[in-house]
Amino acid sequence: MKIAKNTVVTVNYKLSDAQDNLIEDGSQPMVYLHGGYENTLPKIEEELDGKDTGYSTILQIEPEDAFGDYDASLVKVEERSRLPEPLEVGMQFEGMPDGDEDEEPMIFTVTEIAEDKVVLDGNHPLAGIALRFSLTVTDVREASEEEIAHGHVHGAHGHHHGDDDEAGEEGDHVAIHPIH
């Protein structure tokens, strides 16, 4: 079966930067619903569209087509006392960007901790980096009606809805809490 809109694609991958420094070894395959559901980068979908199981490629994606350019204005220095303890580098918090309070909340990652100050970075960790994906398609199947309706894959390596999720898509939204 060829990869097309409303197919579920399973891809083994390795992710490196443009200098071939390994970022992620892809120990679990990437499984996504193909067809503009924003389950993977558009350039990956574009490359895999129309391909079959067994297709293999190395694809380089520039920052503007991946996680954007690094934006220094998204780095904040906050008083340590404003954040919960214990505090560790790598923890993430939801917060508002400086300026317009009408903006959407965003995720900030703790990148440095000093005695009384903390550096929070609102950039995606891969912002500003050209990414090189080594991709091999291992499976392509038709998506179920439920997967298409929900806009994502269910089952192995996909999204799972709990039986107590009577409120519809409530379970699809992640609340941001500190990550240790």
N, C-alpha and C positions, 0 to 999 in steps of 0.2 A: 504494500500500500504506500502511495506517495504522501508526503507531508503536505497538508492543505488545511484550509480553515476548518476548525472543529475536529481536528485530530489531536490525540494525545501522543506526545513525542517523548521518548526516553533517550537521553544523551549522556554518554560518559564524557567527562571533561577534565581538563586541567587548566588552571588559570594562572598566568604569569604576567609580569610587566613586560614592556617592550625590550628589556635587556635579558629576558628569559629567567628572571628571578621568580621562583615559585611563590605564588600567593595562596593558592588553595589547590589541594591535590585531588579534589573531586572524589573522595572515598565513597560517597553516595551519588548515584546518578541524579541528574537534573531531569525532572518529569514536569512537563508543562502543557497547557492547553494552547495550541497554535491558532493564530488568527487575530491578533491585535487585542488580546485580553490583558496585556501588560504583565504577563507572567514571566517574561524574560526580556532581554534587551531587543529593541526593534531590529538592530543589525544582525543579531543571531537569527531571528525569525526570517528576515530577508534572505540570508544565506541558505537556510535550510528549506525554504519553501520549494516544493516540487521534488525534493530528494527522497531517497528510499532508505530502508534499513541497510546498514553497512557503510553509508556515506561517511567519509572522514575528511576533515579539513583543519587548517590552522587559520584563524581569523583574527586580525588585529583591529581593535576598535579604539578610535581616538577619544579623548576625554569628552568632547562635546556630544558624542554619540553614546556615551556610557553614563558616567555619574557627574558630568560637568567639570568645568574648570574650578580650581581651588579659589575660594572667595575669602580673603583675609578679613573682610568685614563680619564674617560669621564666627569669629573667634572672640570670646568674652573672658574677662578676668572678673571673678566674683569673690566676695568675702567668703572664706571657708565656713564661717558661722551660719551662712544662709543655706548650707547643704547638710543633709543628714550624715550622721556618723554610724558606722565606720565608712570612710571614704577611700576609694581605691581608683588608681588610673584604670581606665577602660569602662568604668561605670557609665551608664547612660541615663539621661533625664529628659523629660519633655519640658520645653520652655518656649517663650516667645522671643522672636528676634528683636533686636533693638529698633526702636522707632514706632512704626504704625501698629497699634494694638489690634487693628482689623485683620492683620496677617494671620495665617494658619500657624498653629504651634509646630515646633520642629524638635528633632532629637539632637541633643548636645552630648558629646562624649568628653569625659574628663581625660585630659591629655597630660596635665602636670599638676602637682600639688606642692605648695610651699607651706610654710608655717601658718600663715593667715590668709593666703590667696589660693584660688583654684582656677586653672585655665580650662575653659569649656569650648569645644570646637563643634560648630553646627554643620560643618562640611561632612559629606559622606566619606568614610575612611579611604575610598578609592577615587575621590575627586582629584582631578588634575593628572591622573595617571592613564597612559595609553595601555590598554589591556590586550593580552594575547590569549585567545582561547584555543585549545586543542580539543576538537569535538569529534565524537564518533556516535552516529545514530544507531541505537541498539534495538529500538522497537517503535512502531507506529501503529496506532489503532484508532478506530472511530471513538469519538467522545460520546458519553451517554447524554441523554436529554438533560439530566440533572446537572452534570458538569457544565454543559453549555449554558443552562439557566443561571448557574452560580458563577460562571466565568473562571472556574479553576478546576484542577484535577482532584478527584476523590480517590481514596484507597491508598495502596502502597506508594510511599514517597510523595503522596499528594496531601490534600487537606482532609481532615476528619471532622464531621459534625457530631457533636454529642447528642445522645438520645434526649437529653433534657433541654435541648436548644429549641424550645417552642417559639421563640420570638423571631424566628426567621434567620437573618444574617447576623444577628448579634454576635455569635461566636467568631465571626470573621474579622472582627476589629480587635486589635491588640492594644491593651492598656500598657503604657510604658512604665516600667518599674526599674529601679537600679538593678543592673546585671553584674554579678560578681564573677 
